[in-house]
Amino acid sequence: MKHVRILILILCAGFVSVAWGQPPAGKCNNDWTEFLRTNMARWNPCEKVLGVNNVGTIQLKWTSATGRYVESSPAVANGVLYVGSTDNNVYALDASTGALLWSYNTGPISDSSPAVANGVVYVGTYDFNVYALDASTGALLWSYPTGNVVSSSPTVANGVVYVGSWDHNVYALSASTGAKLWSYPAGNSVLSSPAVANGVVYVGSTDHNVYALDASTGALLWSYPTGDQVRSSPAVANGVVYVGSDDHNVYALKASTGAPLWSYYTGLYRVSCSPAVANRVVYVGSDDNNVYALDASTGAKLWSYTTSSYVRSSPAVANGVVYIGSDDNNVYALDASTGTLLWSYTTGSYVRSSPAVVNGVVYVGSWDYKVYAFSIGFLSFPLANGDPYGAKISSVFDHDVKADKQTKAPSFYGWNSKARAFTGEEGVLNCGHPPCSEPVGTKGLVGYKNTKDQPFLVTGHYTGGSGCNHGPCSHFLFYTGHSGFDYPQTFRTQIIATADGLLFIPSDDPVIPPDQKLGESVSKFDILALDHGNGFASWFLHVGCEAGTIDNKGNVVCKKTQDFRGIDASGKVICSHDQLVTTGCPVKRGDVVGLVGNKGLLKKTSVSHLHFEVRTGLTENKNGLPTCVVAKCIPVDPYGWTGTESDPYSQFLGGEQNVKLWK
């Protein structure tokens, strides 16, 4: 039991070395290659997908099962997640899907957090060894035997692997060969993970001391005695070392001399976890169940958030959000400025693994034998500057009879508070009236209740937002029509790719009988499509403008007819029209794909906005672009609706809650 007790604390150990809130120069590397990233910060300044405004929408992306507890903290590099488990294995998982790529059996338990550098994975284990594994195959490259358990997480800097051991030593090993370069004897076990900054190695020991060692020689530069064991790993920022101690304090020490600058007392509980530092704030967990935010200059408490049990996970900070686990089985996302809870997820057991945040995905392990990945789902919101109404990707359909009262929009809009979007402009006015002879809700608009107050059932043909002006309502496809929630935006707002995929302009549906004259052509609204290659596609409307179009203030916003598909706000061509209609263009999530316009609207009542929806069932063609045909290519709810049951948005204003099934 004694070993277990120590084990659950060491994974909190980490380090930080970073200038105050300064993103790295040049290209930003979003990977999380070591316990606290290569910037030694447990802070990811490159993360731009998840933030305060959208982290509350993240959902489970995947889980991957191991054979025992996962206390190790994930490293993510080049699309692969590396993590250790107490089932004796180091795992490499596909970061997108969680699929196993390889595993390596290290013998006794592997709970050290991996470090990845130059195609090599470094990790310590309970069989006393430090291992170097080929990152692509898991093949053993070398191993180095220490004199006891290695639960410290390796740090790689300048071709050297730094790591601590329970044999009381700090080691410097050649990253390429594993040869020992030097070792330094502390007074007791070194569970702490080294921080390397400006040629100095900072590390704690259970002999109560914090050490500063010359990174080249291992020579002692200084040591600072705390009042108890130092399992926490130092964080180094702006010339200051931050570290926790089992004496219940968080310390700030001058990096050059070890002189104490301040300490913060958390109460009658130890601080065994590692601090994260970002934007002049120190974030740290404690066994008193709290997460603390402290002023990095003074140590003054800025806020604290109370969980329901010990906090032995170390924080990760990214884009204004603090991510951390707790022994109450939860993973939390907190506002970094205020400590306000933004999101939480309950796993099956303790969360002592520390999160990694990479490209909009949160990765973490749990004692329930699983590794978890969370993201905002398959899609991001399609507007580059967000949405002023706090909109989320919601219903694929345009209307609901019981739409909320109109707000901040022209008279033909209704405001749907649950979708945080406006209803469409024509369907509410026209359906149920000539030339649409069917009553509202029977076969008219998907999303309406029918006359028996039952949700509309999908039968193979769908109605779009333009109502039934141009053909039988039961055959009116959005594909040639006018559906999707409306997101009013400034004219020429950039539209972004909601996920990776092939950007193209779809052709008109070849299956629709020519004598039906259903709806307008694709060019009527300058429709743009993005095939994600996994059965789903994003669909956009009004991606252009017509000459003489006037906005709701009477200003002419479009002096000449323009097509905004495949260009950015500066007019740069992302994908030419010829490409869009022949081969398409591959794009990545977040790439600009076009601009918000008003194509197809009445010139004198135009309000620039984007129609957006998700579709499934595209026909993939080997020698051409995908096609979207009736009864196969159907609108779907990005949070769960499959198209085979009642539209969940038919009645959501009547009290039914939409079940988010799409993970």
BAVEX-110257 format. One record per residue (C-alpha): x, y, z; residue in three letters. Coordinates in steps of 0.001 Angstrom, whole numbers, plus 500000, padded with zeros to 6 digits. Layout:
BEGIN
X,Y,Z,ala;
...
END
This chain:
BEGIN
500000,500000,500000,met;
502885,502326,500663,lys;
504076,502015,497059,his;
500574,502702,495743,val;
500341,505796,497867,arg;
503549,507157,496385,ile;
502576,506105,492883,leu;
499419,508161,492847,ile;
501340,511281,493699,leu;
504269,511131,491351,ile;
502246,511659,488235,leu;
501380,515108,489428,cys;
505069,515919,489101,ala;
505983,518168,486188,gly;
507745,521348,485259,phe;
507265,524667,483518,val;
509692,527048,481865,ser;
508223,529892,479858,val;
508272,533626,479385,ala;
505158,535435,480579,trp;
502340,534588,478194,gly;
504518,534823,475095,gln;
503642,532479,472236,pro;
506697,531006,470524,pro;
508217,532849,467614,ala;
507609,531493,464122,gly;
505408,528487,463452,lys;
503461,527399,466507,cys;
503788,523697,467373,asn;
500507,522517,468859,asn;
501845,519092,469887,asp;
502154,518156,473565,trp;
505373,516152,473384,thr;
506274,516033,477086,glu;
504499,516127,480388,phe;
504673,519924,480371,leu;
505375,520439,476662,arg;
508732,521540,475335,thr;
508094,525043,476655,asn;
508136,523462,480141,met;
504820,525100,480907,ala;
501841,522744,480926,arg;
500592,525653,478864,trp;
499744,525419,475168,asn;
499883,528912,473631,pro;
499173,527447,470183,cys;
495706,526091,471001,glu;
493084,528167,469178,lys;
490203,525719,468654,val;
488981,525272,472225,leu;
488409,528316,474404,gly;
486182,529837,477040,val;
483293,530342,474608,asn;
483040,526796,473254,asn;
484665,524360,475679,val;
481285,523838,477326,gly;
480126,522017,474186,thr;
482844,519379,474049,ile;
481779,515746,473982,gln;
483417,512353,474229,leu;
485346,511753,471012,lys;
486698,508276,471823,trp;
487959,506026,474605,thr;
490670,503383,474481,ser;
490851,500612,477047,ala;
494043,499418,478729,thr;
494489,496547,481155,gly;
494811,498604,484335,arg;
494977,502126,485793,tyr;
496110,504993,483580,val;
497946,507482,485763,glu;
500475,508417,483125,ser;
499783,511668,481324,ser;
499476,511594,477531,pro;
502027,512950,475117,ala;
500724,513810,471638,val;
503009,514187,468631,ala;
502366,513981,464891,asn;
498853,512619,465296,gly;
499823,509888,467768,val;
499087,509726,471499,leu;
501617,507996,473777,tyr;
500734,506970,477313,val;
501727,504448,479960,gly;
499471,502162,482003,ser;
499944,500199,485202,thr;
499218,497085,483093,asp;
502975,497197,482280,asn;
502567,498718,478815,asn;
503364,501866,476920,val;
500713,502517,474263,tyr;
500716,504391,470966,ala;
497187,505324,469887,leu;
495843,507132,466846,asp;
495037,510554,468307,ala;
492002,510956,466040,ser;
490339,507607,466669,thr;
491992,505987,469699,gly;
492924,502946,467594,ala;
495932,500997,468889,leu;
499034,501469,466750,leu;
501450,499553,468979,trp;
502208,498694,472583,ser;
505451,497834,474357,tyr;
505636,495732,477521,asn;
508101,497270,479948,thr;
507766,494697,482717,gly;
506567,496132,486033,pro;
504185,499052,485876,ile;
504722,501983,483588,ser;
503315,505152,485103,asp;
505935,507662,484025,ser;
504641,510105,481422,ser;
506327,509662,478016,pro;
508426,512304,476283,ala;
508657,512303,472477,val;
511553,513863,470574,ala;
513024,513236,467120,asn;
510985,510104,466515,gly;
511800,508510,469863,val;
509577,507882,472918,val;
511306,508048,476305,tyr;
509690,506662,479451,val;
510626,505412,482922,gly;
509279,502272,484585,thr;
509038,500313,487811,tyr;
511583,497766,486528,asp;
514216,500471,487293,phe;
514824,501281,483605,asn;
514564,504259,481309,val;
513438,503126,477846,tyr;
513855,504640,474386,ala;
511342,503292,471849,leu;
510898,503976,468146,asp;
507867,506291,467986,ala;
506581,504682,464770,ser;
506942,501001,465647,thr;
507510,500722,469406,gly;
510779,498875,468777,ala;
513306,499110,471620,leu;
516216,501397,470765,leu;
517942,501339,474134,trp;
517343,501069,477855,ser;
519304,502368,480823,tyr;
519151,500639,484233,pro;
519003,502836,487321,thr;
519131,501511,490871,gly;
515409,501723,491642,asn;
511966,502690,490343,val;
511795,505427,487687,val;
508475,507195,488098,ser;
509807,510620,487176,ser;
508778,511758,483705,ser;
511718,512304,481345,pro;
512568,515703,479944,thr;
514458,515956,476654,val;
516566,519031,475907,ala;
519494,519528,473544,asn;
519983,515825,472895,gly;
519922,514891,476583,val;
517300,512974,478576,val;
516952,514173,482178,tyr;
515123,511978,484657,val;
514976,511143,488370,gly;
514997,507763,490137,ser;
514021,506347,493499,trp;
517733,505413,493837,asp;
518183,509087,494941,his;
519830,510175,491670,asn;
519084,512649,488913,val;
520391,511295,485581,tyr;
521483,512911,482329,ala;
521517,510370,479483,leu;
522422,510681,475824,ser;
519127,510772,473940,ala;
520615,508826,471019,ser;
522507,506068,472867,thr;
521326,506046,476492,gly;
524895,506494,477711,ala;
525126,508190,481105,lys;
526535,511703,480846,leu;
526300,512470,484556,trp;
524270,511796,487675,ser;
523681,513828,490818,tyr;
522963,512184,494202,pro;
520124,513783,496150,ala;
519448,512856,499760,gly;
516457,510655,498975,asn;
514195,509505,496129,ser;
513645,511768,493127,val;
509991,511401,492131,leu;
509868,514912,490690,ser;
510340,515425,486946,ser;
513187,517730,485962,pro;
512576,521156,484469,ala;
515294,522390,482122,val;
515580,526111,481494,ala;
518512,528291,480467,asn;
521096,525567,480995,gly;
519852,524637,484468,val;
518012,521513,485676,val;
515490,522142,488476,tyr;
514123,519173,490390,val;
512651,518229,493765,gly;
513405,515317,496099,ser;
511734,513529,498981,thr;
514725,514758,501057,asp;
512650,518007,501275,his;
514911,519984,498904,asn;
514578,521728,495570,val;
517804,521480,493542,tyr;
519311,523544,490734,ala;
521964,521645,488750,leu;
524177,522622,485833,asp;
522551,520922,482824,ala;
525922,520173,481204,ser;
527835,518830,484203,thr;
525334,518068,486965,gly;
527186,520368,489348,ala;
525066,521731,492195,leu;
524269,525421,491755,leu;
521949,525775,494751,trp;
519390,523952,496864,ser;
516425,525180,498882,tyr;
515005,523260,501873,pro;
511214,523060,502250,thr;
509462,521597,505276,gly;
508628,518183,503785,asp;
508978,515961,500717,gln;
509005,517637,497302,val;
507132,515337,494912,arg;
505932,518262,492818,ser;
508007,519215,489791,ser;
509232,522774,489389,pro;
507795,525312,487002,ala;
510172,527984,485744,val;
508967,531268,484299,ala;
510453,534748,484073,asn;
513395,533869,486317,gly;
511265,532284,489049,val;
510933,528625,490103,val;
507465,527560,491302,tyr;
507025,524275,493155,val;
504757,522568,495670,gly;
505723,520698,498820,ser;
504172,518186,501180,asp;
504537,520893,503850,asp;
501287,522332,502346,his;
502968,525267,500595,asn;
503513,526496,497064,val;
506907,528203,496786,tyr;
508316,530853,494466,ala;
512134,530840,494394,leu;
514566,533016,492493,lys;
515827,530811,489645,ala;
519396,532110,489767,ser;
519971,531775,493524,thr;
517111,529794,495089,gly;
516247,532749,497331,ala;
512591,532581,498503,pro;
510304,535212,496993,leu;
506952,534101,498430,trp;
505036,531057,499612,ser;
501326,530289,499680,tyr;
499888,528032,502399,tyr;
497022,525847,501182,thr;
495988,524534,504610,gly;
496505,521161,506261,leu;
497058,519301,503002,tyr;
500118,518654,500866,arg;
500780,520084,497416,val;
502215,517139,495536,ser;
501079,518179,492072,cys;
502939,520325,489620,ser;
502139,523949,488885,pro;
501322,525333,485451,ala;
502198,528944,484652,val;
500546,531115,482020,ala;
499961,534837,481669,asn;
501416,535718,485096,arg;
499274,533206,486950,val;
500322,529999,488712,val;
497740,527193,488656,tyr;
498062,524229,491000,val;
495985,521517,492675,gly;
496061,520379,496281,ser;
494965,517502,498485,asp;
492527,519952,500103,asp;
490300,519314,497012,asn;
491010,522735,495523,asn;
492460,524114,492335,val;
494251,527419,492995,tyr;
495140,530382,490818,ala;
497888,532503,492360,leu;
499431,535755,491234,asp;
502856,534703,489939,ala;
504519,537873,491235,ser;
503066,538046,494744,thr;
501513,534659,495519,gly;
498165,536297,496255,ala;
495204,534015,495650,lys;
493185,535095,492634,leu;
490588,532335,492885,trp;
490080,528737,493915,ser;
487719,526054,492686,tyr;
486622,523255,495005,thr;
486196,519717,493695,thr;
484808,516832,495725,ser;
488101,515060,496428,ser;
491899,515258,496211,tyr;
493369,517057,493197,val;
496374,514958,492191,arg;
496247,515782,488513,ser;
498340,518703,487289,ser;
496657,521536,485379,pro;
496913,522089,481652,ala;
496316,525643,480441,val;
495249,526481,476885,ala;
493522,529513,475365,asn;
492081,530865,478615,gly;
490964,527493,480025,val;
492425,525363,482842,val;
491946,521596,482476,tyr;
492470,519313,485480,ile;
491352,515999,486973,gly;
490261,515042,490486,ser;
489818,511973,492661,asp;
486073,512680,492464,asp;
486334,510945,489031,asn;
485861,514164,487068,asn;
487794,516079,484466,val;
487176,519810,484748,tyr;
487525,522815,482449,ala;
487695,526117,484363,leu;
487848,529707,483190,asp;
491500,530649,483720,ala;
490578,534219,484676,ser;
487764,533548,487135,thr;
487795,529851,488067,gly;
484218,529489,486819,thr;
483297,525935,485869,leu;
482884,525708,482095,leu;
482614,521932,481629,trp;
483128,518635,483420,ser;
482968,514954,482559,tyr;
482620,512034,484960,thr;
484817,509008,484271,thr;
484575,505656,486022,gly;
487265,506310,488635,ser;
489974,508690,489863,tyr;
491505,511090,487340,val;
495146,511420,488396,arg;
496489,511604,484891,ser;
497130,515170,483779,ser;
495387,516428,480626,pro;
497006,517355,477328,ala;
495218,519774,474979,val;
496087,519577,471275,val;
494222,520893,468222,asn;
490857,521175,469926,gly;
491055,517810,471696,val;
491498,517152,475441,val;
493288,513884,476258,tyr;
493483,512319,479735,val;
493686,508942,481465,gly;
491645,507512,484345,ser;
491822,504784,486963,trp;
488889,503147,485158,asp;
491538,501646,482795,tyr;
490725,504050,479953,lys;
492267,506872,477971,val;
489756,509566,477006,tyr;
489604,512103,474194,ala;
487106,514988,474204,phe;
486396,517505,471453,ser;
483658,519812,470248,ile;
482589,516964,468066,gly;
483105,516436,464411,phe;
482435,520029,463488,leu;
483477,523469,464572,ser;
481240,526519,464201,phe;
481541,527739,460587,pro;
482259,531437,461128,leu;
485805,532634,461683,ala;
484823,535377,464138,asn;
482334,533265,466104,gly;
478744,534361,466431,asp;
477415,537430,468293,pro;
474432,535457,469554,tyr;
476470,532619,471032,gly;
475137,530234,468408,ala;
476063,526575,468297,lys;
475811,524131,465452,ile;
472255,523094,465998,ser;
469289,521930,463982,ser;
469753,521139,460348,val;
466302,522509,459595,phe;
465071,525988,459294,asp;
461857,526410,461161,his;
459690,525611,464090,asp;
456093,526765,464390,val;
456660,527765,467999,lys;
459747,529873,467340,ala;
460495,532468,469979,asp;
459603,536093,469571,lys;
461511,538069,467005,gln;
464643,539810,468251,thr;
467305,541884,466567,lys;
466298,540861,463086,ala;
463962,541809,460233,pro;
460315,540903,460502,ser;
460643,537709,458512,phe;
462985,536218,461114,tyr;
462066,534441,464312,gly;
464535,533799,467123,trp;
465079,530232,468300,asn;
466628,530460,471759,ser;
467614,526814,472051,lys;
469425,526739,468740,ala;
470732,530283,469286,arg;
469940,531068,465667,ala;
467276,532735,463564,phe;
464573,530893,461694,thr;
464545,531180,457914,gly;
463012,533919,455874,glu;
460406,532358,453600,glu;
459046,529105,454971,gly;
457176,530671,457863,val;
455430,533074,455504,leu;
454608,530850,452567,asn;
453982,527262,453551,cys;
450338,526540,454212,gly;
449392,529090,451577,his;
449215,528912,447777,pro;
451022,527642,445829,pro;
451729,525183,448644,cys;
448335,523589,449138,ser;
449275,521393,452078,glu;
448616,522598,455639,pro;
451594,523633,457701,val;
453143,520614,459345,gly;
451578,517687,457488,thr;
454122,517335,454714,lys;
455298,520873,454571,gly;
458422,521661,456500,leu;
460491,519116,458351,val;
460739,520584,461818,gly;
457088,521552,462024,tyr;
454588,519540,464035,lys;
451883,517997,461940,asn;
448162,518505,462470,thr;
448057,515721,465063,lys;
450830,517417,467027,asp;
453249,514617,466120,gln;
456736,515140,464720,pro;
457218,514908,460978,phe;
458640,511493,459963,leu;
461319,511178,457338,val;
460150,509287,454253,thr;
462823,510083,451694,gly;
461997,513596,450515,his;
462590,516761,452437,tyr;
461366,520289,452473,thr;
463625,523312,452548,gly;
463243,526740,454032,gly;
461970,528395,450892,ser;
458661,526791,451636,gly;
456833,525062,448844,cys;
456833,527799,446249,asn;
458329,525779,443439,his;
456873,522290,443553,gly;
455203,519644,445711,pro;
456213,520193,449304,cys;
456849,516495,449852,ser;
459608,516519,447211,his;
461287,519796,448002,phe;
464927,519111,448886,leu;
467126,521578,450655,phe;
469742,520548,448147,tyr;
467979,522644,445556,thr;
466208,524768,448121,gly;
466871,526959,451078,his;
467271,525247,454449,ser;
469598,525356,457428,gly;
469485,527756,460352,phe;
470315,531361,459529,asp;
473338,532972,461179,tyr;
473234,536745,460477,pro;
476755,538081,460036,gln;
478561,541063,458649,thr;
478849,540998,454884,phe;
482049,539167,453768,arg;
482639,537491,457131,thr;
485025,534599,456543,gln;
483548,531087,456604,ile;
485850,528369,457914,ile;
486044,524657,457226,ala;
484132,522908,459984,thr;
486359,519828,459627,ala;
488914,518434,457167,asp;
487480,517568,453789,gly;
487093,518191,450069,leu;
485680,521606,449165,leu;
483515,521638,446042,phe;
480437,523096,444333,ile;
477787,520387,444041,pro;
475892,519703,440856,ser;
472107,519863,440659,asp;
470393,516669,441769,asp;
470136,514375,438706,pro;
467415,512235,440277,val;
464768,514943,440526,ile;
462331,514505,437635,pro;
462770,517361,435150,pro;
459034,518034,434980,asp;
458846,518744,438711,gln;
460782,522023,438439,lys;
461714,521746,442090,leu;
463374,524726,443645,gly;
466227,526806,442370,glu;
469545,525583,441028,ser;
472698,525409,443124,val;
473892,528672,441562,ser;
470761,530478,442746,lys;
472163,530688,446279,phe;
475852,530046,445492,asp;
475840,526795,447451,ile;
479194,525482,448680,leu;
479807,521956,450015,ala;
482548,520313,452065,leu;
482741,516508,451918,asp;
484401,515174,455082,his;
484954,511711,453637,gly;
483379,509859,456552,asn;
479767,509943,455475,gly;
479154,513553,456463,phe;
479330,516863,454637,ala;
478880,520541,455476,ser;
476557,522613,453295,trp;
476625,526435,453019,phe;
474238,528904,451323,leu;
474433,532564,450181,his;
478192,532399,449511,val;
478089,535299,447041,gly;
476180,538484,446228,cys;
474158,540100,443459,glu;
474751,543568,442077,ala;
472605,546255,443680,gly;
471853,544323,446878,thr;
470923,546654,449736,ile;
471357,545850,453417,asp;
468770,546554,456128,asn;
470211,550062,456604,lys;
469728,550993,452983,gly;
473376,550683,452005,asn;
474370,549035,448746,val;
476677,546235,449827,val;
477255,544600,446462,cys;
478061,546870,443528,lys;
478720,543993,441152,lys;
477698,540345,441228,thr;
480373,538260,442955,gln;
480959,534630,443842,asp;
482507,534305,447307,phe;
483107,530559,447126,arg;
486773,529602,447517,gly;
488146,533046,448422,ile;
489175,534770,451658,asp;
488416,538307,452855,ala;
491408,539761,450990,ser;
490214,538220,447732,gly;
492912,535544,447710,lys;
491789,532441,445848,val;
491735,529423,448135,ile;
490170,527185,445514,cys;
489352,528398,442011,ser;
485888,528001,440520,his;
487279,525568,437944,asp;
488695,523419,440741,gln;
485496,523653,442776,leu;
483437,522198,439937,val;
485957,519613,438675,thr;
488401,518184,441233,thr;
487563,520085,444413,gly;
490213,521278,446881,cys;
491356,519511,450079,pro;
491089,521812,453110,val;
491823,521500,456816,lys;
489552,522315,459710,arg;
489720,526063,460349,gly;
490814,526991,456804,asp;
488901,529844,455186,val;
486632,528462,452439,val;
484464,531453,451480,gly;
482643,534562,452642,leu;
479188,535314,454021,val;
477017,536964,451406,gly;
473379,537345,450405,asn;
473136,535611,447021,lys;
469592,534700,446048,gly;
467804,537121,448365,leu;
465555,540010,447441,leu;
467781,542957,446636,lys;
465812,545474,448688,lys;
465360,543360,451793,thr;
468656,541575,451908,ser;
470424,540824,455173,val;
473769,539103,454810,ser;
473828,535777,456626,his;
474968,532198,456337,leu;
472772,529141,456010,his;
474526,526057,457327,phe;
473615,522428,457722,glu;
475137,518961,457925,val;
474287,516234,455420,arg;
474951,512522,455169,thr;
474685,509982,452353,gly;
476750,511630,449623,leu;
477529,509360,446692,thr;
481294,509130,446308,glu;
482369,508963,442667,asn;
485794,507622,441686,lys;
486149,509838,438648,asn;
484391,512963,439807,gly;
483035,515015,442668,leu;
480555,513608,445176,pro;
476876,513931,444328,thr;
473902,514464,446589,cys;
470766,512691,445372,val;
467225,512503,446672,val;
466415,509917,449360,ala;
470124,509233,449968,lys;
471755,512555,450735,cys;
469784,513851,453704,ile;
470136,516574,456326,pro;
471174,515306,459758,val;
471504,516746,463219,asp;
475235,517081,464051,pro;
474409,516152,467631,tyr;
472698,512908,466966,gly;
469777,512643,464572,trp;
470334,509861,462026,thr;
467486,510712,459676,gly;
465608,507501,460446,thr;
463599,508813,463365,glu;
461611,511921,464208,ser;
463483,515151,463801,asp;
464481,515892,467426,pro;
464006,519598,466757,tyr;
460361,519150,465763,ser;
459321,519445,469369,gln;
462284,520817,471257,phe;
460478,524062,471943,leu;
457665,522002,473425,gly;
459893,520632,476146,gly;
461609,517617,474608,glu;
465358,517714,474995,gln;
467545,516909,472051,asn;
469635,513829,472762,val;
473191,514343,471566,lys;
474098,510957,470150,leu;
476820,511796,467690,trp;
480157,511376,469461,lys;
END
